[in-house]
Amino acid sequence: MSKNDLSRKKFLTAASGKIPESMHKIDRRQFLKQTSAGSALLFTSKYFSQSVSTDSQVEIIIDEPIETISPDIYGHFTEHIGGVIYDGIWVGENSSIPNIGGIRKELVDYMKRLKPSVVRWPGGCFADSYNWRDGIGPREQRPLRPNFWINNRFSQKAPDGPTKYDSNHFGTHEFVHFCRLIGAEPYIAVNVRSATPKDFYEWVDYCNAPAGTTTLAMERETNGSVKPFNVRYWGVGNESWGCGGDFTPEEYAMEFRRFTSWVPNFGQNLALIPAGPSGGDTSWTSKFFTKLTERRRQYLNRVYGWALHYYCGTSGKGQATDFTDEDYYELIVKANRMETLINQHWSAMGEVDKNHRVKLIVDEWGAWHRAGSEVHPTHLFGQTSTMRDALIAALTLDTFNRNADKVIMSNVAQLINCLHSLFLASEDRFIVTPNYYVFDMYSAHQSGQSLKTVFSTPEINITRRGRTEQLWGLNGSASLHEKKLVLTVVNPSLDKSRNTEIIVHGAKIKSGEAKTLSEADVRLHNSFNNPNAVFPKENIINIKRGSLVYTSPPASVVRLIFELA
């Protein structure tokens, strides 16, 4: 046994009277500093124990910053699929549902509270079938087109309507209007599979050319927008290894070079984003970057970020709201894979981009469950999110925060009525999901300095695929905002609380506040009939001398905000 391991055992024995069965190995370089950590924190609610007996420890190291957490990590994704656009975002100007220029007002109000940074549109797979000209001009004159997803078996069983045939009533102007209402930047995905570089250039011209300077700028003015949209973020294709064209990485690299050659920028610093891999396909990453730069390494300068997609799916016999404890842990383990994927693709990118000028963008992520819990029969891939999904959202955002030096944007899939949604809506009914509350709690991290944070806690034994495995007992992230320190923590255990000592190296805590999202049953979810079944609780913090101790309930997400002296 090393001296470090012995020191850890002595600490935990003194704190809790027992040695945990297994622990994360951590760097003890800062361990001895804990004796001067300073203030005490005791929580006085049913979620927080007044006892100083601990079984876990969190060390936040102020003088070891990682990188600024980009607000774009808290981005969103909207596609013309199921009930995302129609029945979700767009209700129409003549609707009896309260709206702002056709945009569902309740959605706008809730989104503004999150301070969203960026929204991706119009897909997804839909993007590579989309003609942007279909979505401009008088709405009554816009063409009716078959939706990309019309051949899906779910869609075929659905009644006729936007799920099958897109009216194009929601186009470029409506999307930019929505982004402006909620304070987000638009991120537009370009059609590479069935369009041309010329179509892309003209879309940029239409969106960004100054008033009166080009024919397309004047057409935009005729359609109601004199000022340019100044769209910076452009995705060049989507899932080009699949629905976006079935390209090889070498073929797609050539298409990317062709589409991004001499694009007019109209004074904008365009951020061009190529379609990256699915999950762990590092060969797509390696081959793309190798082919892209085979003639000139300067082509790397065209790449703003490399777009990774990863979904963790339902296992076992369950679905979104009906699952076993084993299903629960299986999904946690799958979501936890995000950190490995980030490191794997970061390494693959570094084979060519040795200085890591290009960062990662995870512009599709979330849990993907089986059909059966959607709130309307037209909502393809719609699903009802439970507390389990909230934990998936939290541990994923923590992963991005911890890797703020590698990840500059992410977009949860999708915003409303589809997959890992923050909202569910059907006609005049509207609710927030547990995922919304996670984004609300975690928004405090935006633009903060990500800090090295070490979690020392007993691992938990889980049953997965008939075998017993170990999973970390606590994890999370921390960020510094001048004198404000934000700490978020996920406890994945279904039956164990964690009494945790917080040690802040390099600062003292003056005051603090806490918020906890936790329910006795991880299958609990909000519904139209019970919209407040799941919501976070505020907790009182009393500062006293001694250790800083908090308790994470089982299957919980905790956010702590400290004011530093």
C-alpha positions as CSV (number, residue, x, y, z in Angstrom):
1,M,0.0,0.0,0.0
2,S,1.4,3.4,-1.0
3,K,1.7,6.3,1.5
4,N,-1.0,8.2,-0.4
5,D,-3.4,5.3,-0.1
6,L,-2.6,5.0,3.6
7,S,-3.3,8.7,4.1
8,R,-6.6,8.4,2.4
9,K,-7.6,5.5,4.5
10,K,-6.6,7.3,7.7
11,F,-8.7,10.3,6.7
12,L,-11.7,8.3,5.9
13,T,-11.4,6.1,9.0
14,A,-11.3,9.3,11.2
15,A,-14.2,10.8,9.4
16,S,-16.6,7.9,9.2
17,G,-15.2,5.2,11.4
18,K,-14.9,2.8,8.5
19,I,-12.8,2.2,5.4
20,P,-14.9,2.2,2.2
21,E,-14.8,-0.9,0.1
22,S,-13.2,0.8,-2.9
23,M,-12.1,4.3,-3.8
24,H,-11.2,6.4,-6.8
25,K,-7.4,6.9,-6.9
26,I,-6.6,10.6,-6.8
27,D,-3.6,12.8,-6.9
28,R,-2.7,13.7,-3.3
29,R,-0.4,16.5,-4.2
30,Q,-2.8,18.9,-2.6
31,F,-4.0,16.7,0.2
32,L,-2.1,18.3,3.1
33,K,-3.6,21.7,2.2
34,Q,-7.0,20.6,3.5
35,T,-6.1,21.4,7.1
36,S,-6.3,25.1,6.1
37,A,-9.4,24.9,4.0
38,G,-11.3,27.3,6.2
39,S,-15.1,27.7,6.7
40,A,-17.7,25.2,7.6
41,L,-20.9,24.3,5.9
42,L,-23.8,22.4,7.4
43,F,-27.1,21.8,5.7
44,T,-30.3,21.9,7.7
45,S,-33.0,20.2,5.6
46,K,-34.2,16.7,5.0
47,Y,-31.7,16.5,2.1
48,F,-28.7,17.6,4.1
49,S,-27.3,16.0,7.3
50,Q,-26.1,18.1,10.2
51,S,-23.7,15.3,11.1
52,V,-20.1,15.8,10.2
53,S,-19.6,12.0,9.8
54,T,-18.5,11.6,6.1
55,D,-17.9,8.8,3.7
56,S,-16.8,11.0,0.7
57,Q,-14.7,14.0,-0.1
58,V,-14.7,16.6,-2.9
59,E,-11.5,18.7,-3.4
60,I,-11.8,21.9,-5.5
61,I,-8.5,23.3,-6.5
62,I,-8.8,27.0,-7.2
63,D,-5.3,27.4,-8.6
64,E,-5.7,24.6,-11.2
65,P,-8.1,26.1,-13.8
66,I,-8.9,24.0,-16.9
67,E,-10.5,26.4,-19.3
68,T,-13.5,28.8,-19.6
69,I,-16.7,26.9,-19.9
70,S,-18.2,28.0,-23.2
71,P,-21.9,29.0,-22.9
72,D,-22.3,27.1,-26.2
73,I,-21.9,23.8,-24.2
74,Y,-25.5,24.5,-23.1
75,G,-26.8,24.5,-26.7
76,H,-30.0,23.0,-28.2
77,F,-31.1,21.2,-31.3
78,T,-34.3,21.4,-33.3
79,E,-35.2,19.3,-36.3
80,H,-38.2,19.1,-38.6
81,I,-39.2,15.7,-37.1
82,G,-42.4,14.6,-35.3
83,G,-43.6,17.3,-33.0
84,V,-40.5,19.4,-32.6
85,I,-41.3,22.3,-35.0
86,Y,-45.0,21.9,-35.6
87,D,-46.9,21.4,-32.3
88,G,-43.7,22.2,-30.5
89,I,-42.1,25.5,-31.4
90,W,-44.4,26.7,-34.1
91,V,-48.2,27.1,-33.5
92,G,-48.9,29.8,-36.1
93,E,-49.8,33.4,-35.8
94,N,-53.5,32.7,-35.9
95,S,-53.4,30.1,-33.2
96,S,-55.5,30.4,-30.0
97,I,-52.3,29.2,-28.2
98,P,-50.4,32.3,-26.9
99,N,-47.7,33.0,-29.4
100,I,-45.2,35.6,-30.5
101,G,-45.3,35.8,-34.3
102,G,-46.3,32.1,-34.4
103,I,-43.8,30.9,-31.8
104,R,-45.2,29.2,-28.7
105,K,-44.9,31.9,-26.0
106,E,-44.6,29.6,-23.1
107,L,-41.6,27.9,-24.7
108,V,-40.0,31.3,-25.2
109,D,-40.6,32.3,-21.6
110,Y,-39.0,29.2,-20.2
111,M,-36.1,29.2,-22.6
112,K,-35.2,32.8,-21.7
113,R,-34.6,31.6,-18.1
114,L,-31.9,29.2,-19.3
115,K,-29.9,31.9,-21.1
116,P,-29.5,29.5,-24.1
117,S,-26.4,30.2,-26.2
118,V,-27.1,28.5,-29.6
119,V,-29.8,26.4,-31.3
120,R,-29.1,24.0,-34.2
121,W,-31.6,23.7,-37.1
122,P,-33.1,22.3,-39.5
123,G,-31.6,18.9,-38.7
124,G,-30.4,16.3,-38.3
125,C,-31.1,14.0,-41.2
126,F,-33.8,16.4,-42.4
127,A,-31.1,19.0,-43.2
128,D,-29.7,17.0,-46.1
129,S,-33.1,16.9,-47.8
130,Y,-33.9,20.6,-47.2
131,N,-34.1,23.3,-49.8
132,W,-33.8,26.6,-47.9
133,R,-35.7,28.4,-50.6
134,D,-38.8,26.4,-49.7
135,G,-38.9,28.2,-46.4
136,I,-38.9,31.8,-47.4
137,G,-41.5,34.1,-48.9
138,P,-45.3,34.3,-48.1
139,R,-46.2,31.2,-46.2
140,E,-49.3,30.5,-48.2
141,Q,-47.1,30.2,-51.3
142,R,-44.5,27.9,-49.8
143,P,-44.4,24.4,-51.2
144,L,-45.6,21.3,-49.4
145,R,-42.9,18.7,-49.4
146,P,-42.5,15.1,-48.1
147,N,-40.6,15.1,-44.8
148,F,-37.3,13.2,-44.8
149,W,-38.8,10.8,-42.1
150,I,-42.0,10.0,-44.2
151,N,-40.8,6.4,-44.7
152,N,-40.3,5.7,-41.0
153,R,-42.9,3.0,-39.9
154,F,-44.0,5.3,-37.0
155,S,-44.6,8.1,-39.4
156,Q,-46.5,5.9,-41.8
157,K,-49.0,5.0,-39.1
158,A,-49.4,8.7,-38.1
159,P,-52.2,10.8,-39.6
160,D,-51.4,13.1,-42.5
161,G,-49.8,16.3,-41.4
162,P,-46.4,17.9,-40.8
163,T,-45.0,14.5,-39.6
164,K,-45.3,13.3,-43.2
165,Y,-45.7,16.5,-45.3
166,D,-43.8,19.7,-44.3
167,S,-45.7,22.9,-45.0
168,N,-42.4,24.9,-44.8
169,H,-44.3,27.5,-42.7
170,F,-41.3,27.4,-40.4
171,G,-38.2,28.5,-42.4
172,T,-35.1,30.7,-42.1
173,H,-36.9,33.8,-40.9
174,E,-39.0,32.0,-38.3
175,F,-36.0,30.1,-37.0
176,V,-33.9,33.3,-36.6
177,H,-36.9,35.0,-35.0
178,F,-37.1,32.2,-32.5
179,C,-33.4,32.4,-31.7
180,R,-33.7,36.2,-31.2
181,L,-36.7,35.8,-28.9
182,I,-34.8,33.5,-26.6
183,G,-31.4,35.2,-26.9
184,A,-29.6,32.4,-28.7
185,E,-27.3,32.3,-31.8
186,P,-28.6,30.4,-34.8
187,Y,-26.6,27.3,-35.9
188,I,-27.7,26.2,-39.4
189,A,-27.0,22.8,-40.9
190,V,-26.4,22.8,-44.6
191,N,-27.6,20.3,-47.2
192,V,-24.6,18.4,-48.6
193,R,-26.2,15.2,-49.7
194,S,-28.7,16.6,-52.2
195,A,-27.7,20.3,-52.7
196,T,-24.6,22.1,-54.1
197,P,-22.0,24.5,-52.8
198,K,-23.8,27.2,-54.7
199,D,-27.0,26.6,-52.6
200,F,-24.8,27.0,-49.5
201,Y,-23.2,30.2,-50.7
202,E,-26.6,31.7,-51.6
203,W,-28.0,30.8,-48.2
204,V,-25.1,32.6,-46.6
205,D,-25.7,35.6,-48.9
206,Y,-29.4,35.6,-48.1
207,C,-28.7,35.6,-44.4
208,N,-25.7,37.8,-44.0
209,A,-25.4,40.2,-46.9
210,P,-25.9,43.9,-45.7
211,A,-29.1,45.5,-46.7
212,G,-29.3,46.6,-50.3
213,T,-26.0,45.1,-51.3
214,T,-27.0,41.9,-53.2
215,T,-30.1,40.6,-54.9
216,L,-30.6,38.1,-52.2
217,A,-30.2,40.7,-49.5
218,M,-33.0,42.7,-51.2
219,E,-35.1,39.5,-51.4
220,R,-34.6,39.1,-47.7
221,E,-35.8,42.7,-47.2
222,T,-38.9,42.0,-49.3
223,N,-39.6,39.0,-47.0
224,G,-39.5,41.2,-43.9
225,S,-36.0,41.4,-42.7
226,V,-34.0,44.5,-43.7
227,K,-31.1,43.8,-41.3
228,P,-28.9,40.8,-42.0
229,F,-29.3,37.8,-39.7
230,N,-25.5,37.6,-39.2
231,V,-25.5,33.8,-38.9
232,R,-22.0,32.7,-37.7
233,Y,-22.4,28.9,-37.1
234,W,-22.8,26.7,-40.2
235,G,-22.8,22.9,-40.1
236,V,-21.6,21.5,-43.4
237,G,-23.8,18.4,-43.7
238,N,-25.0,16.0,-41.0
239,E,-24.0,12.4,-40.3
240,S,-22.4,12.3,-43.7
241,W,-21.4,8.7,-42.9
242,G,-25.1,7.8,-43.0
243,C,-28.3,9.7,-43.8
244,G,-26.2,12.7,-44.9
245,G,-24.9,10.9,-48.0
246,D,-23.3,7.5,-47.1
247,F,-19.9,9.0,-47.8
248,T,-16.5,7.5,-46.9
249,P,-14.5,9.9,-44.7
250,E,-12.2,10.6,-47.6
251,E,-15.2,11.4,-49.9
252,Y,-16.7,13.7,-47.3
253,A,-13.4,15.5,-46.7
254,M,-13.4,16.3,-50.4
255,E,-17.0,17.6,-50.2
256,F,-16.2,19.7,-47.2
257,R,-13.3,21.3,-49.0
258,R,-15.5,22.0,-52.0
259,F,-18.4,23.4,-50.0
260,T,-16.1,25.7,-47.9
261,S,-13.9,27.0,-50.7
262,W,-14.3,30.8,-51.0
263,V,-17.5,31.2,-49.0
264,P,-18.5,34.9,-48.8
265,N,-18.4,36.0,-45.2
266,F,-19.9,39.5,-45.4
267,G,-17.8,40.6,-42.4
268,Q,-18.8,37.6,-40.3
269,N,-16.2,35.3,-38.8
270,L,-17.9,32.2,-40.1
271,A,-17.6,29.1,-38.0
272,L,-17.7,26.1,-40.3
273,I,-18.4,22.7,-38.7
274,P,-17.9,19.4,-40.5
275,A,-19.9,16.3,-39.8
276,G,-17.9,14.2,-37.4
277,P,-18.2,10.6,-36.2
278,S,-20.9,8.5,-34.6
279,G,-19.8,7.3,-31.2
280,G,-16.5,5.6,-31.1
281,D,-15.7,5.6,-34.8
282,T,-12.2,7.1,-34.5
283,S,-11.3,6.0,-38.0
284,W,-13.8,8.5,-39.4
285,T,-12.0,11.2,-37.5
286,S,-8.5,10.1,-38.5
287,K,-9.3,9.6,-42.1
288,F,-11.2,12.9,-42.5
289,F,-8.4,15.0,-41.0
290,T,-5.7,13.2,-43.0
291,K,-7.6,13.6,-46.3
292,L,-8.6,17.2,-45.6
293,T,-5.0,18.3,-45.2
294,E,-3.3,16.1,-47.8
295,R,-2.7,19.0,-50.1
296,R,-2.6,21.9,-47.7
297,R,-2.5,21.9,-44.0
298,Q,-4.1,25.4,-44.1
299,Y,-7.4,23.7,-44.8
300,L,-7.5,23.0,-41.1
301,N,-8.2,26.7,-40.7
302,R,-11.6,26.2,-42.2
303,V,-12.7,23.9,-39.4
304,Y,-14.2,25.6,-36.4
305,G,-15.2,22.4,-34.5
306,W,-15.5,18.7,-35.1
307,A,-19.1,17.5,-34.6
308,L,-19.5,14.2,-32.6
309,H,-22.8,12.5,-32.2
310,Y,-23.5,10.1,-29.3
311,Y,-26.8,8.7,-27.9
312,C,-27.1,6.3,-25.0
313,G,-30.1,3.9,-25.7
314,T,-32.6,1.9,-23.7
315,S,-31.4,-1.6,-22.7
316,G,-33.4,-4.6,-21.5
317,K,-37.1,-4.9,-21.9
318,G,-38.0,-1.5,-20.5
319,Q,-38.7,1.8,-22.2
320,A,-38.6,5.5,-21.2
321,T,-40.8,5.2,-18.1
322,D,-40.8,1.5,-17.4
323,F,-37.4,0.0,-16.6
324,T,-35.6,-2.1,-14.1
325,D,-32.8,-1.1,-11.7
326,E,-30.4,-3.0,-14.0
327,D,-31.7,-1.0,-17.0
328,Y,-31.2,2.2,-15.0
329,Y,-27.5,1.4,-14.3
330,E,-26.9,0.2,-17.8
331,L,-28.0,3.6,-19.1
332,I,-25.8,5.5,-16.6
333,V,-22.8,3.4,-17.7
334,K,-23.6,4.2,-21.4
335,A,-23.9,7.9,-20.8
336,N,-20.7,7.8,-18.8
337,R,-18.9,6.7,-22.0
338,M,-19.0,10.3,-23.2
339,E,-15.7,11.1,-21.4
340,T,-14.0,8.2,-23.1
341,L,-15.3,9.3,-26.5
342,I,-14.0,12.9,-26.0
343,N,-10.6,11.7,-25.2
344,Q,-10.5,9.1,-28.0
345,H,-11.4,11.6,-30.7
346,W,-9.3,14.3,-29.2
347,S,-6.3,11.9,-29.6
348,A,-7.3,11.0,-33.1
349,M,-7.6,14.7,-34.1
350,G,-4.2,15.4,-32.6
351,E,-2.6,13.0,-35.1
352,V,-3.0,15.7,-37.7
353,D,-3.9,18.8,-35.7
354,K,-1.0,18.5,-33.3
355,N,-1.6,21.9,-31.7
356,H,-5.3,21.1,-31.2
357,R,-6.6,24.2,-32.9
358,V,-9.8,22.4,-33.7
359,K,-12.1,21.6,-30.7
360,L,-14.9,19.2,-30.3
361,I,-18.6,20.0,-30.8
362,V,-21.1,17.3,-29.5
363,D,-24.1,18.6,-31.5
364,E,-26.3,15.6,-30.9
365,W,-26.4,13.8,-27.5
366,G,-28.9,12.4,-25.1
367,A,-30.9,9.2,-24.2
368,W,-32.8,7.5,-26.9
369,H,-35.7,5.2,-25.7
370,R,-38.1,2.9,-27.4
371,A,-41.4,4.3,-28.7
372,G,-44.4,4.2,-26.4
373,S,-44.2,7.2,-24.1
374,E,-44.7,10.0,-26.7
375,V,-47.5,12.4,-25.8
376,H,-49.1,12.4,-29.3
377,P,-49.2,9.8,-32.1
378,T,-47.5,12.2,-34.5
379,H,-44.4,12.8,-32.3
380,L,-41.8,10.6,-34.0
381,F,-39.1,9.7,-31.4
382,G,-41.0,11.6,-28.8
383,Q,-40.5,10.2,-25.3
384,T,-41.3,11.1,-21.7
385,S,-38.2,11.9,-19.6
386,T,-37.9,10.7,-16.0
387,M,-35.5,11.4,-13.2
388,R,-33.2,8.8,-14.8
389,D,-32.9,11.1,-17.9
390,A,-32.2,14.1,-15.6
391,L,-29.2,12.2,-14.2
392,I,-28.0,11.5,-17.7
393,A,-28.2,15.2,-18.6
394,A,-26.4,16.2,-15.5
395,L,-23.5,13.8,-15.7
396,T,-23.1,14.6,-19.4
397,L,-23.0,18.4,-18.8
398,D,-20.5,17.7,-16.0
399,T,-18.4,15.8,-18.4
400,F,-18.4,18.7,-20.9
401,N,-17.5,21.2,-18.0
402,R,-14.6,19.0,-16.9
403,N,-13.4,18.9,-20.6
404,A,-13.9,22.6,-21.3
405,D,-10.4,22.7,-22.9
406,K,-11.6,20.2,-25.5
407,V,-15.4,20.8,-25.9
408,I,-16.6,24.2,-27.2
409,M,-20.2,23.4,-28.0
410,S,-22.9,20.8,-27.5
411,N,-26.5,20.5,-28.5
412,V,-28.9,18.3,-26.6
413,A,-31.2,16.3,-28.8
414,Q,-33.8,17.6,-29.0
415,L,-35.5,20.7,-27.5
416,I,-39.1,19.7,-27.4
417,N,-41.2,16.6,-28.1
418,C,-38.3,14.4,-29.2
419,L,-35.7,12.3,-27.5
420,H,-34.0,14.0,-24.5
421,S,-36.4,16.9,-24.5
422,L,-36.6,19.8,-22.0
423,F,-40.3,20.3,-22.9
424,L,-43.4,18.4,-24.0
425,A,-46.3,20.0,-25.7
426,S,-49.4,19.1,-27.6
427,E,-51.8,21.8,-28.8
428,D,-52.4,24.1,-25.7
429,R,-50.8,21.7,-23.2
430,F,-47.2,22.3,-22.2
431,I,-44.9,21.0,-19.5
432,V,-41.2,21.0,-18.6
433,T,-39.4,17.7,-18.1
434,P,-36.8,16.9,-15.4
435,N,-34.1,17.6,-18.0
436,Y,-35.2,21.3,-18.0
437,Y,-34.4,21.6,-14.4
438,V,-30.9,20.2,-14.9
439,F,-30.2,22.8,-17.5
440,D,-31.7,25.5,-15.3
441,M,-29.5,24.4,-12.4
442,Y,-26.3,24.0,-14.5
443,S,-26.7,27.3,-16.4
444,A,-24.8,28.8,-13.4
445,H,-21.6,27.2,-14.8
446,Q,-21.8,29.2,-18.1
447,S,-18.6,31.3,-18.8
448,G,-17.0,30.2,-15.5
449,Q,-13.5,28.9,-15.2
450,S,-13.6,25.1,-15.0
451,L,-11.6,23.9,-12.0
452,K,-9.8,20.7,-11.3
453,T,-12.1,18.8,-8.9
454,V,-11.2,15.5,-7.2
455,F,-14.0,13.2,-6.0
456,S,-13.0,10.6,-3.4
457,T,-15.9,8.3,-2.6
458,P,-16.7,4.6,-2.3
459,E,-17.6,3.0,-5.7
460,I,-21.0,1.3,-5.9
461,N,-21.6,-2.3,-6.9
462,I,-24.1,-2.5,-9.8
463,T,-25.6,-5.4,-11.7
464,R,-25.1,-5.0,-15.5
465,R,-25.7,-7.7,-18.1
466,G,-25.8,-10.3,-15.3
467,R,-22.5,-9.3,-13.9
468,T,-21.5,-7.3,-10.8
469,E,-19.4,-4.2,-11.7
470,Q,-18.2,-1.0,-10.0
471,L,-19.4,2.5,-10.8
472,W,-18.1,5.7,-9.4
473,G,-20.0,6.9,-6.3
474,L,-20.0,10.6,-7.0
475,N,-18.9,12.8,-9.8
476,G,-19.5,16.4,-11.0
477,S,-17.8,19.6,-11.9
478,A,-16.9,23.0,-10.5
479,S,-16.5,26.5,-12.0
480,L,-15.2,29.8,-10.7
481,H,-16.9,33.2,-11.5
482,E,-14.7,35.8,-9.7
483,K,-15.9,35.4,-6.1
484,K,-18.6,32.8,-6.9
485,L,-17.9,29.1,-6.9
486,V,-20.4,26.7,-8.5
487,L,-20.3,22.9,-7.7
488,T,-22.6,20.3,-9.3
489,V,-22.6,16.7,-8.1
490,V,-24.4,13.6,-9.4
491,N,-25.0,10.6,-7.1
492,P,-26.1,7.7,-9.3
493,S,-26.7,5.2,-6.5
494,L,-30.4,4.1,-6.2
495,D,-30.1,3.4,-2.4
496,K,-27.1,5.2,-0.9
497,S,-26.8,8.8,0.3
498,R,-23.4,10.4,0.4
499,N,-22.2,12.6,3.3
500,T,-19.5,14.5,1.6
501,E,-16.8,16.9,2.9
502,I,-16.0,19.8,0.6
503,I,-12.5,21.1,0.6
504,V,-11.7,24.3,-1.3
505,H,-8.0,24.8,-1.8
506,G,-7.0,28.4,-2.1
507,A,-10.1,30.1,-0.9
508,K,-12.6,30.4,2.0
509,I,-16.3,30.2,1.8
510,K,-18.4,33.1,3.1
511,S,-21.9,31.9,2.3
512,G,-23.7,29.6,0.0
513,E,-27.0,28.1,-1.3
514,A,-28.0,24.7,-2.5
515,K,-30.6,23.1,-4.8
516,T,-31.4,19.4,-5.1
517,L,-33.2,17.5,-7.8
518,S,-34.1,14.1,-6.4
519,E,-37.2,11.8,-6.1
520,A,-37.7,8.5,-4.3
521,D,-38.5,6.8,-7.6
522,V,-36.3,7.4,-10.6
523,R,-39.2,6.5,-12.8
524,L,-41.1,9.6,-11.7
525,H,-41.8,12.1,-14.5
526,N,-43.9,15.2,-15.2
527,S,-47.1,14.8,-17.2
528,F,-49.9,17.0,-18.5
529,N,-52.0,15.7,-15.6
530,N,-49.2,16.1,-13.0
531,P,-46.8,18.8,-14.3
532,N,-45.0,19.2,-11.0
533,A,-44.3,15.6,-10.0
534,V,-40.5,16.4,-10.4
535,F,-38.9,19.7,-9.5
536,P,-35.8,20.8,-7.6
537,K,-35.9,21.9,-3.9
538,E,-34.1,24.8,-2.4
539,N,-32.0,24.1,0.7
540,I,-30.8,26.3,3.6
541,I,-27.1,26.5,4.2
542,N,-25.7,27.5,7.6
543,I,-22.0,28.4,7.8
544,K,-20.3,27.2,11.0
545,R,-16.8,26.3,12.0
546,G,-15.5,22.8,11.2
547,S,-15.8,20.7,8.0
548,L,-17.9,21.6,5.0
549,V,-20.4,18.7,4.7
550,Y,-23.3,18.1,2.4
551,T,-25.5,15.0,1.8
552,S,-26.4,13.8,-1.7
553,P,-29.6,11.8,-1.6
554,P,-29.8,8.6,-3.7
555,A,-30.2,9.2,-7.5
556,S,-29.8,12.9,-7.2
557,V,-28.4,16.1,-8.8
558,V,-27.1,18.7,-6.4
559,R,-26.0,22.3,-7.2
560,L,-24.1,24.3,-4.6
561,I,-23.2,28.0,-5.1
562,F,-20.7,29.5,-2.7
563,E,-19.7,33.1,-2.2
564,L,-16.0,33.2,-1.5
565,A,-14.4,35.6,1.0
